[in-house]
Amino acid sequence: MPKAKVPDTLNTDILVVGGGLNGLPLAIAVADAGLDVIVLERDDPGAVVADTFDGRVSAIAHASRNLLKSIGVWDHVPEAEPMLDIRITDGPSKLFLHYDHRQLGDEPFGHMVENRHMRMALLARAAEVPSLNVIAPALYTEIDRRQDGVTATLADGRIINARLVVAADGRGSALRESAGIGKVGWSYHQSGIVCTVKHERPHNGVAQERFLNPGPFAILPMSENRSSLVWTEHTDTAAKIMKLDDENFHREMARRFGTYLGELEITGPRWSYPLTLHQADAYVAERLALIGDAAHGMHPIAGQGLNLGLRDVAALAEVIIDNARLGLDPGSDNALEKYQTWRRFDSLMLLAITDGLNKLFTTDVGAVRLARDLGLAAVNKMPKLKGFFMEHARGTVGELPRLLEGRPL
């Protein structure tokens, strides 16, 4: 009787579950600094098609671009549109808040990048790093975390041994749930409608954030006289809008967009998603660290969702590499606690700020509207306070990991 084939066994330092916009940057950063890393990604990388725009776009803040440049990803991004100015208005009010990047230097506040382009850039860079192995498409059947390490069993029978597993597997993180880590959060009873608009006149790199009664209406600059819209509506209203035919959907969109950029044409698909907030009760467990949406999720009111995840990436990568260089275990309780202490309070503060802003600007009470408008106008005339808010938009506030400052690990 022939012997059963022994499954292949792979040994690595770090196992990252999820090869998306948080998982791959972390894997690249850590592997490029000298550790062995394996990424498990359930989707086929070949599904990322270069010439098919699916409507998904991300705002990459200045600090996040520093990270991507430092780990060699930014050079692979084929197209990015700079955000030079930010203009914030409250409904029909003539008072506004204006951020001009020249008040802080030559660098823009950030860039708008199509998600397909970011994915392509990450995969291209990952292929250049010898100690990084991306296994995709791949599914695991079990991940066993013990005091002395991690063992993952793949659906094809292969075994992976690691010192640390990183959950980059999204809002419904199976790793978070299997670790017994709970979360707190709530629904905003709002939905974000997303689409891309081509317009007659150039946007000149100006991002618009208009606070309307149901929620913010963001107009974010893209290449080729296009803008990405993140349009917030009450959930029931959003569902009705999404069911409209093209002509009526365009009419509703144009009514909110205005005429300042001339004739408008919707390009690419339109889609919507529910707006919620969540925060994991802990960002770490034995031999486990959470990053990105596995750890937290926020309202898109400030466009900082991906940037918050990349701050996790930069902090965790620094903790892992600093421990490894000292000959210490990168998956130890001490290392993980340092990561959690660094990131959890910062994340909680940003979630609280965005939650408060959403509630403030969706309150349709005359006295509150007046206070909001006067507040915007006052900040516009207070250079120091305005400068702080502009630095916040650039992602350069707080105790920054080296990668976010543009320094290598």
N, C-alpha and C positions, 0 to 999 in steps of 0.2 A: 504494500500500500504506500503510495507516494506521500512524502511529508508535506504538510501545508506550508505554503510560502510565507515566510516571515515578512511582515509589513516593513516597508522602508522607514527608517528612523532618521529624522533631521534634528540636529542640535543647533540652537541659536541663542543669542543673548536676549533679544527682545522679540516678542511676537505681537504684531499689531493686527487686530481684527477690524477690518474696514479700510478699503483703499480709496477713500474719497478725498474731499478737499481739506480734511484735517489729518486723516490717517497717513496719507502719502507724504505730506511735508514733514511729519514727525519721523517717519521711517527714513526719509532721505537725510534729514539733519543728523540723526543718530548714527546711521550707517556711514555717512560721509566723514564723521568724526572718529570712526574706527571700530565700532561694534558691529557684530553680525545681527541682521534684522530679517525677519520673514513677515510678509504682509499677506493676509488671507482676504481676498475680495470675492464676493459672491457673483458679481457681474463680469461679463466678458469684456476686457479692455477693447477688443475689436469693435464693440458696439458704439464707441465714440467716433462719430463720423464727422470729418473735418468740414464738409460742405453742407451740413444740415443744421440749421439754427433751430433750437428747440424752445427759444424764448427765455431761457434761464441765464441770468446775469448776476454778477456779484460785485459789490463795492469793496475794493481793496484799499484800505487806509494806508497812509504813508509808512507807518511803522510796520504794517504787514508786508508792504512791498520790500522794506529793508530785509525782513526775514527771507522772503522769496529770492531776493538778490544774493543774500549771503549763502544760501544753500544751492545756488546755481540754477534755480528754476526760472527766474524772471527772463533770462536770456532766451528761453524757449517759448515765451508767450508771444504769439504772432501779432497780436493786436490789442492795444489798451488805450482807452480814452481818458486823458487827465481831467480831474475835477478841479478847476481853478478858482471858482467862486461858489459860495453857497448862499442862497437867498431864502429866508424863512418869513412867511406871511401867515396871518390869521384871518382866514375867510376873506371878506370883501374889504377889510381894513386897509387904509393907505399907509399905516405904520408897518415897518418891517425890520428885520435883522439881516445884515449883510456881512458875510465873511469874504475877505479878499486874501488870497494866498500870499500876495506880495507883502502883506503886513508881517509875515513870518519868515520871508526869504524867497528863494527861487523855486522851491519844490511845491508841487500841487498838494491839495489835501489828500488826494488818493487817485485811484484809477478805476474805471469800470471795465470789467473783463467778462466776456462770455464764458459760461461754465465749461462749454466744450473745449474752448481754447485753454482754459486752466487745466482741465483734465489731460489734454494732449501734452501740455508742457510738463506736468508732473510725471506722466508716464515716460516721456522722453528723457527726463533727467534721471528717473529711477533706473532706467536701462543702462546708464553710464556709471552707476555706483556698484563696484564689484561685490561688496559685502551685503548687498540688498537683493533679496529674492522675493518677487511678487508672484504669488500662486493664485491664478485666477483663470476661469471661474472656480471657486472652491467653497465647500461647505464643511463645517465641523459637526461631529455628532456629540462630542463631549470635550469639555475643558476642565481638567482637574487641577485645582490650585492647592498647593501644600506649603508647609513652612520652608521646605528645601527647594521648591521650584514649581514649574507649571508643565503639565503634559496635555497636549491637544491631540485628539483623535479625529482625523479627517474622514469624510464619507467614503473616500477611496481606499481607506485602510492605512494610510500613512500616519506616522506618529511624529509629533514635533515636541521637543523638549526645550524649554526656555526658562530664563530667570525672572521674567516679568511679562505679563500680558497687558496690552493697552486696549481698552474699549473705545473704538472710534466707529461704532456701529449704529449711530443715530439715536433719535428721540426714543424709539421703542427698544433700546439696547437690551438684547438678550443677556449679555454678560452682566450688565448692571442688575437685572432682575434675578439672575441665577446666584449672584452674590448676596442677595437679600437686601440690597440698598434701595430704600424707598425714595419717593420724591414728593415734593409739594408743588402745587401749581393750580392754575385755573384757566378757563376759557374766557376770552374777551367778548364772545358772541359777535365777533367780527370776522370777516374774511378778507384776504388780500387778493385782489385781482391783478394779474400781471400780464402785460403785453408790451410790444415794442412798436413805436410810431416813427415813421419817416416824415420829416417836415421840410417845408419850403426854404426856411431861413436857417442859418447856422446858430447853434446854441452857444457858441463861444466858450464852451467848457463850464457853463453855469449849471449847477444843480439847484433845483427848486423844491422846497418842502412847503406845501400849502396845507394848512390845518383847516379842514372843512368839518362840518357838524358830525358826520358819521365817523370821521377819522382822517389821517393824513393822506394827501395825494402827492406822491413824490415823482418828480420828473428828473431823471438821471441821465447825463450826457453819454452818448455812445458815438462810435465812428460813423462816418458817411451820412451826416445830417440825420442821425437817428437818436431817439431817447427811449430809455426803458421806464415804464410806468409801474409804480407800486401803488395801487388804488384801493384804499380801505373803505369797506362798506359794512353795515350790519349784515349778519349772516343771511337772513331772509332776503334782503334786498340784493345782495351779491348773487344769490342763486337765481333770482329773476333776471338780473342783468346778463348773467352767463348764458341764459336760454334765449336771449334776443338774437335775431338774425343779424348779419353783418352790418346792414345799413343802420339799424336802430342802436346796435352796440356802439358803432362809430359816433352816432349822434350824442349818446350819453357821455362817451369819453370826451368828445370835442367840447361839450358844454362845460366840463370841469377843467379841461386843459387850457382853453382860451385861444386867442388868435395871435399871440405875440410872435409865434414862429411860422405864421402863414398857414397854407394848406397842409392838412394832415392825412396820412395814410397808414393804416395798421398793417404791419408786416409780420409774418410769422404767426405762430399759434397764440391763443389766449388761454390762460388757465387760472385757477384760484386755489387757495388753501386756507384752512382755518387758522386763526391767530390765537395762540395760547402762550402761557408762561409756565416754565417748570424749572425747578432747581433740585438736584439730587441731594439727599440727606448727607451724603459723604461723597468725596471724589476718589477715594481709595478704599481698598480692602486688602486682604492678604494677597500679595503678588499681583495686584490689579490696580490700574489707574484709569480713570475716565477722562476723556477729552471731548471738546466740542459738544454736539447736541446730546451725547450720552450723559453729559454732566449738567447741561443747562439749555434753556431755550427762551427766547425773548421776543417781544413785539418788534416789528421791523421799523418802528418810528424813527430810529436814528441810523438805520442801515449798518448796525454794528454786529450782526449775528455771526458771520464768518470771521470777522476780526476778533471777536471774543474767543472763538475756538482757536485761532492762530496764536493768541496770547497763551492759551493752555499749552499749545505745541512748543512754543519758545521756552516756557518755564520748565516743562517736563524734560525736554531735550537737555537743558542746561543741568538740571539736577542729575539726570542719568549719567551724562558724560563726566561731570565733576566727580561723582562718586566712583565711576570706573577708573578715572585717572589716579585716584588715590588708592586704588586697589580694593575699594569697597564694593559691596553688592548693590547694583543699581535697583534691585527689587526689594531691598530691605525695608522694614517698617520705618526706620529713620528717614530714608530717602523719600519714601512716599508721603510721610507726614510733612516733610519740608515742602513738597509740591502742593499738597492740599492747603497748607497754611498760606502759601504764596498766592494761590489762585482763588480760593473759595470766597474770601471776603471781597476781593476786587469784582468778581462775577456778581456777587449778591448786590453790591452797590450799583452796578450798571443795570441790573435787572430792576432794581427799585427805582432808579432814575427814569428808565424808559416806561415803566408801569405808571409812575406819577405823571409824566408828560402826557401819556395817552389819556389818562383820566382828566387832567387839567384842560386839555384842548378839545375834549369831546363834551365838556360841560357847557350847555347852551343857556347860561344865565347872564343877564346884561352886565351885572357888576363884575362877574368873573371875566367876561370878554374884555371889558374895559381895562381891568387889571393886567390881563395878558398882553394887550396891545401896548399899554404904557410900559410894561416890563420889557418887551422886545425893543421898543424905542429907546429905553434907558440903557440897556446893555449895549446897544449900537453906539452910544456916546460915552461908554466907559471903557477906555482902552485896555486896562489891566484885566478886568473881568472878561471882556470880549476876547482878549488874547488867550485866557485860560480855556474858554469854550472852544476856540479854534484849535488849540493844542489837543483838546479832547477829541475833536473831529479827526485829527491826524493820528490819534492813537498813541500820543507821546506823553501822556500823563501817568504818573505813578511810578512804582519801582519796576523798571523795564528789564527783562532778560536781555542778554547780550545780542541775540539775533534781531530783536526788535530795534536795537540801536544801530544795526548794520555792522556789528562786530562778529567775528567768527567764534564758534564754540571753542 
